[in-house]
């Protein structure tokens, strides 16, 4: 398969995934804004087409927009999420027709473009990779919205992966200078440029924190002990009065249950805790006598091979993920038990660093030294600063194409709808 054939196949696979996620959502819920922090699903549906038209038709051919109104209505900066539920948007038939029209133009132009061109957008299909990864990211956002809906909008939840007996332990990283980021042509600018950082010695949890461990924090008064929380975290507690992770609730018998895509299931103590915000993760770490890792510590623990003195693309090596490496690609519709992926361990021995749950770090979302915005400044630049915290590692809803150790996600420290958990670190060596 040549490069253009592979690009066409990748575009089709991404679109088919989006169609499958939304096929069983009825028209009323498709256009409903289920939470102000998430778009109506129909907005995401149209937006992936508008973004594709902008970059793969207008930017490559100089063509005018098919409809100027669409360029504005589906622009995330012109229309922030809280406004999108009140906007006039395309309905399902109009959206599908528009997506097909754009894709036809894209495939026609693909036949004409030179992917060996010196233009960095075209070289080796860079801009097409951008569009594919962008749609995959919106599929994960759509899954966050589906989580808010009653059951029946997804296939029957598949059986989970078997657990293996594990013991809590921490893996050591020696002090030194380590490479961070990448100079490879990844489509997202905030991963660039590759540079070195100096780190002190630290130990990092072998596994993400489990539901069982998190329940011990809750049982020890974790949500009522102000000394465990930062000032901003305690303000969040007093404002929202949470008692448990998002989607958890007690049964009449006093057991913890959780809502999983509209189905009520008992909280499984072996699974990584999920749907916790940064403040919850930070408070747990204090309770455990630990702290959250910086994003640099997380990346080094995931990527650095001490024997070969180099960073890997994935924790297990440079080869793309296999089914036994990580829980990715929306196959399980939830995290796997702690210890379920020993083949995916990093060189230092930490497991499940890709997939299952995004992991909060203590780092603000900031540009790397020498950062240059490309191909458009709005992807990263408006979000740099102390407002957002970095998450690493991907989740069960992340596609393998996006999951890599250098990928930087970010969100507000109060957000809980994301499929996020965490692991902890301690300074020094044993």
Beta strands, then each sheet from edge to edge (+ up, - down):
strand 1: 170-173
strand 2: 176-180
strand 3: 195-199
strand 4: 202-205
strand 5: 248-250
strand 6: 256-260
strand 7: 263-266
strand 8: 291-292
strand 9: 304-305
strand 10: 310-311
strand 11: 358-365
strand 12: 385-392
strand 13: 409-412
strand 14: 420-421
strand 15: 424-427
sheet 1: 1+ 4- 15+ 8-
sheet 2: 2+ 3-
sheet 3: 5+ 6- 7+
sheet 4: 9+ 10-
sheet 5: 13+ 12- 11+ 14+
end
